[in-house]
Amino acid sequence: MKTLGRYLGLDIGSKRIGIAVSDELGIMASPVSYVLRGGGEMAAFQDLVRRYEPVRLVAGLPSGMSGHEGPQAREVRTYTDSLAQQLGIELVYWDERLTTLIAEKALIASGARRDKRREQIDALAAAVMLQSYLDSQANKRRAADSA
């Protein structure tokens, strides 16, 4: 499994998919944009793959505060499994609980107006989720190095 390279973070919503990307070392996540759902998104994802050449997709998996997956998580898995297969990129899932709330609070704190927050929140939520994943991977590497 190749671990160095960019990661593409996806926050799958019913209307929009927030997109974030990591740096080449897999250290820092940055929000990119969002893709509207509705059937034409494959071309947008193919463009993102050409532009960023990700080694892995990291998809946020919605679950309740108890950690149990519900119908929304099943829909995200079905959609994202198909997407990863069509793009030919490895896929991992990561907990996305509270990422939208964290993103919204950050946008409010930065002074973003409500209409601008709607445009930015999905990508920022994807970046929050992806950063959590990247931090987890870094912690695993440090633990392995110290063992």
N, C-alpha and C positions, 0 to 999 in steps of 0.2 A: 504494500500500500504506500503510494507516494504521499509524503506529508509536507514537503516544501513546495510552495507555490501559492497562488491566490485561491481563496475560498469565496464562494458566492453564497451569501446569506439570503434566505427567502422567508418573508413573513406572509403566509398565504391567507388572504382574506376572501370573502365572498365576492367582492367587487374589484379589489386591487390586490396586487402582490408587491409588497415592499421589497426592494433590492438593496443589498449592501455588499461590499467587497472588502477583502482584506488586502494588506500589502503582500509582497512576494514571500516574505519570511513568515507570514501567518501570525503576526504580532498584533496588528491594529486593524480594527474594522472601521469603515467609513460608509455613511449612507450614500446611495447612488441616485435612485429614483424609484418609480413604481411602474408596474405594467398593469394595464386594465385587463380584466378577465372578460371573456366573451367569445373566444374562438380564434382570435387573431394573435394570441400571445406567443405562439411558437416562433414566429419570425423575430419578435423582440428578444426572446431568449437566445435564439441562434446568434443574433447580433451581439448580445452581451457575452456569449461564449467566445466569439471571435475577438472581441475587444479585450477581454480580461484573461482569457485562457485559464479558467479555473481548473484545479485538480480535484475539487470536491464541492458538491452542493451541500449546504447545511440548512435544512428546512426546520423552521420553528414548528413544534408540535403542540397544539393546544390541548390542555388538560385542565381539569378542575383543580382547586386548591388541594384536594386530597391526593392528586396525582393520577386519578383514574381517567382513562380516555373515554370520550363519548362519541356521538355521531359526527361532530365536527372534526375530531381527530381522524376518524376513519375516512372522511371525505378528503382531508389533507393528504393522508397516506396514499389513497388511490390516485389523486391528481399528481402528487409529487413523484411517486414511483414511476408513473407513465412518463412524466417529463424527463426524469433522469435517464430512463431507458432510451427515449428518443434522442436525447442529447449525447448519450454515451459517456456520462460522467458519474462517478461514485457519489452516493447519497448517504448522508447521515441525518438523523433527527436529533433535535435538541429542544429542551424545555423552553417554551416561550411565555410561561406564566408571568404576568405583570409587565411585560416589555412595552406594551402600548401605554400603560399608565406611566411608566418611567419616561418614555419618550415624550408624552404629553406634558408632564411636569417640567422636563428639561426645556421644551419649547416655550412654555409659559414663563419660566424663569429667565429665558433669553429675551423675552419681550416680543416674541412672534405674535402677530395678530391672528385672530381666529381663522380667517380665510387662508392665511399662509400655513397655519398649523395643519389644516386639512391636506394641503399639498405635500407636506414634509413628514407627517407622522408615520406613515407606513415604512418609508425608507429608514427613518430613525429607529423605529421598533426593530426592523431587520438588523440594523447595526448593533443595537443593544443585545439582541439575541446572539448574533455572530460573535461579538466581543466576549460574551460569557463562554461560548464554546472555545474560542481561542485561548482564553485565560485558563480554562480547564485543561486544555492540551499542554500548555506551558507548565502547569503545575504537575502534570503526569511526567513530563520530561525531566523536570527538576527532581522529582521523587526517584525516578529511575537512575538519574545520574548520581544521586547521593547514596544509593543502595549498594 
